[in-house]
Amino acid sequence: MRILLTGGAGFIGSHTAVEIVQSGHDVVIFDNFSNSDASVLERLERILGRPVTFEEGDIRDYSRMREVLQKHNIDAVVHFAGLKAVGESVEKPLEYYDNNITGTLTLLRAMRDLGIKRLIFSSSATVYGTPQYLPLDENHPLSVTNPYGRTKLQVEEILSDLCVSDPEWSVVCLRYFNPIGAHESGLIGENPRGIPNNLLPYVARVAAGILPAVQVFGNDYDTPDGTGVRDYIHVVDLAKGHVNAAEYCSCHKGWIAINLGTGVGYSVLDIIHAYEKACGKPVPYKIVARRPGDVASNWANPQRALELLGWKAQYNLQDMCEHSWNFQKNCPVE
């Protein structure tokens, strides 16, 4: 297959590019570098030992989108290109709806007009809202509380409607839990601009001495150590799930949502202590007030991914932290 990755130079996209190529498929990376860096392309070539096909552009540009799809004779698209910070989405809802909704509609029109009807969408476990039961399976009621989450849910609904209207479409919505870690080479990993919004890159920068201490938002939750519990999944495991989903799309029609998680919950303090072991030194942290909207616990039931995709997470928490620290050392952030 020839697979286009929108947002393919980003954290998850770049790791997925590696796994797609190593699985014997061809990949084209499409990105506008709004939240990624062109240096990733050179690092990908070092990992793969071959050139990487790249096209620069914005998913909201129909003519550019169509040009790239047609030029490379694309068979399927993995759609990562989306703004993804909850807090920022509350501050900038119009930007989030424009990029995540309008951009997706533009991509879908270009795909439809060229007869390309296989799509893997980068969704999120945020569509489940506050858990009514655990672990979270794909039948859990859906509920969102911020513009970022609404864009994910609305795109899922758009894709479902599209598959009802045209049964030739094959769409897999992958609901991610919490991707962390890095490629074991240390060449690619999570490298957000500015102060990280996610826990692990923040921990990494504290461990590297770039930031003073990890802020732990609340230690009075109903969890084993009082801190929030989440399902953290190694980004390489997540990337491999996309390869399996693309292959599933080639022989199944219709719309489906599938969780990608480990099925295990780790607390914030579990993460910090595992990172201390990985980097060989203490990671300072301080307890601060809870953040509004945070839930105590959240982890996946990944059974559907096993049954339909033949996929199961392989890496453990220590692997995730050691690979993250290796990336932090190789690609320091100032």
N, C-alpha and C positions, 0 to 999 in steps of 0.2 A: 504493500500500500504506500501511496504518497500522502503524507499527513501534514497538514498545515497547523502550526501552533500559534494562535494569536496570543500576544503577551509571552512569547516563548523565550525571551531573554530574562524573565523574572525568576524568582526563587524556585517555584514549583515547575514552571515551564522549562527552565534550563536542565533540571534533573530529568524531566520527562523526555527531553530531546535525546539525552544520552541513552536512556532505556529503549526508546523507539529504534534508534540506529542499531544498538547492540542486539535488538530482537530481529534484525534483518529488514526493517522497513526504511523508507526514505522520509526525511523530515525537512520542512521548510519553516524557518522561524520568521514570524512577522511581529514587529514591535515598534513603538514610537519612543522608547526609552524614557517615558514619563516617570517610571518608578523602577528603572533598571539601568544598567551601564553597558556600554558597547564592549568593554573589556571582557565581558562574559563570553563573547563569541570566540575570542582567541583562546580562552581557557577551555572552552568546549572542544576546540580543535586539538588542543594538547591531550585532553582525555581520550578523544576518539581516534586521534592519529590520522585525521582526514579533514578536508575543508567542510565547513558548515554552510548550507544555503540560507541566506538571510535576505529579507526584504523589509525595508523601513516603510512605515505608514501607520495610519490611524484607522481603527475599525469603523469610524463614523464617515469615512470617505468612500462612498459607494464605488466610484470609478476605479479607485486604487485597489479596493478590495476585490472587485471583479477581475481587474487586470492580473493580480497576483494568482488568484484561484485558477484562472484560465491558462496563464503562462506556464504554470507548473503541473497542469493536469491533475489537480488535487482529487483524491478519492474520499478523504474524510478530514474533518476539522476538530481539533481540540481547542476549546475556547476558554482561555485563561484571562484574556484582557479585560480586567475590571478593577475599579477602585475598591479598596477593601478595609479601610479603617473605620470602625464603628463611630468613634468620637468625631472624626473628621466628617463623616456622613451627616451627623447632626448639625454641624456648623456649615456644611456646604451641600445641602440636599440637591440643589439644581445640578451641580457638577456630577453628582453620583447618578442621578436619573439620566442625565444626558449621556454620560459615558456607558453606564451599565445597561440601560434600557435601549436608548436610541442606537448606541453602538451595536448591540446585539441584533436589533431589527435590521440595521443596515447590512450586517454580515449575513443574516438569514435571507434577505432579498437577493443578495449577490449569489449565494449558494443555490437558492431556488431557481434563479434565472439561468444558471449553468447546469442544472440537474444534479447538483451535488447534495446528497440527502442523508449523510451520516455525520452525526455531531456528538461529541462528548463535551458536556458543559461542566465547568468548575463551579459547583454549588457549595453549600456549607451547612453544617449542623446547626447553624444559627436559625434555620427555618423551623426548628422544633420549639423554639422559645423556652420557657421555663418547663423543665421535665415534669410530666405527670406520672411517669414511672421510669425506672432504669433496669437494664440498659435500654437505650433508645433504638427502636427498630423503625423501619421505613413506614410503618402504619401509625406511628405516633401522630397525634394531632399537630397541625402546623400553626405557628403563631410567631409574629415578628414584632419588634418594638422599636426599630430604628430604621432610617432610610437605607443603610447598607443591607440589612436583612430583607427589607421589602424589595429591593432590586433583585436579590437572589430568588425570592419566592415568586415575584412577578415574572421573571424570565422562565422559571420552571413552568409556570402556568401557560405562558406564551408557547413554549415548546410542546406542552401537552396538547394545547389546542391545534397546533400545527400538525401534529401526528394524527389527530382525529380527522382533520380536513384532508390529509393526504397520507394514506396508509403506506406509501413507499418510503416515508421518512423513518430513520432509525436514530433515536436519541437516548443517550444515557446521561442522567444527571447524577454526578458523583458528589455526595454530601460528605465533605471533609470534616474531620474533627480537628485536631491541633497539630499541624505539620511542624516538625522541628528537625534538627540535625543538619547534615551536610554530606556531600559526596566524600567517600573515604580518601580520595586523592588530596583533599583539602583545597582544591582549586575553585570549587563553586559551593555556595552556601547562602544563608540568609544575610543580606547586607543592606538593611533599610537605610534610607536617607534620614538624617536628623536623629532625634531621640526615638528609639524603637518603641512601637506600640505593643509588640508581642513579648512574652516572658523570656524565651530563651536567648534571643539576641541581646536583650537587656542584661541578662545574667552574664553572657559572654563578655560584654563590654565592662561590666564591673570586675569580672575575673581578670581582664586585661589592664585594669587600672584606668580606663577611660572615663567611667562613671563611678561615683563614690559608693553607692550601696543600692541593693535591690529593694524596691518598695513592695512589701507584701500587704495586699489590700484585704485586711481582716484576718483575725485568727480565732474567731468565735463562731465559725460555721459548724454545722452538725456533721463533721468529718473526723477521721481518726486523729488528726493533729490540729484541727480547727481552721486550717487553710483550705482554699478552694481546690477541688479535685477535678481533673480533666483527663481526657483520653488523648495522649500525645503519641503521634505516629511519625516514624522516620520518613523523611521526605523521599528517600529512595524507594521505600515500600509503596508510598503514595504514587510515585512515578510509575512503578511497575503495574499498579492498578489501572492506570490509563492505557497502557499497552494492551492489557487484557480486555478493557472496555472497548477499545478500537477494534480488536479482533471479534468481540461479541457483536458489535454493530454490523460487521460484514456478513453475518448470517442470521440476524434477528431484526424484525421490523417493530415499529411502535416506540412508545415512550416508557422509560422506567427510571426510578430513582434507586440508587444503591449507596449505602454507607461505606466509607473507607475509614476504618479505625481499628484499634487493636483489641477492643473489648475489655481493656484494663484501665482503671483510673489511677492517676498519680497526683499527689498534692503539690502545692507550690514548694513546700519545704523538701519533699522528695526530690524535686528537680534541683534545688539549690545544693542539697547534700550530694547528689549524684555528680553534679558539676564540680563540686569541691574535690571529689575523688578523681575526676577526669583531669583537672588542671593541677592537682597536687598542692592546693593552698586554700585557705578560707575564702569564702565569698561573703562579704559583709551584707547584711540585710537589716531592714527595720520594719516593724509592724506599723501600719498606718490604717486609717479608717477604711471601711468597705467602700467599694465603688457602687453607685446606684445601678441596679439592673443585673449585677453579677449573681449567679446562682451558686449554690453550695457544691453541687456535683453534676457531672455530665460525662457519660461515656457511652460507647456505641455497642450495639449488637451487630457484629459484622457477618452474620450467618449468610445473608443473601449474596454478599460478594463471594463467599466461598462456594455456594451452590451454583451461582450463575456464571461467575468469572473464573472460578478455580483459583481465587486469590486469597492469601492470608498473610498478614504482617509477619516478618521474620526477625526484625531487629528489636532489641530490648532497650530499656531506658539508658543503661550505661553506654551502649553503642551510640545512641543519639547524642549524648553529652560529649563523649570522646571525639566523635566526628565533628561536632560543632566547634570544640576547642581546637582541633587540628586546623579547621578552616580559619578560625579567629587568629591563630598564630601565623598562618600563611598569607592571609589577606587582612592585615590589621586595619582597623578603622580609626581614623584620627578625629 
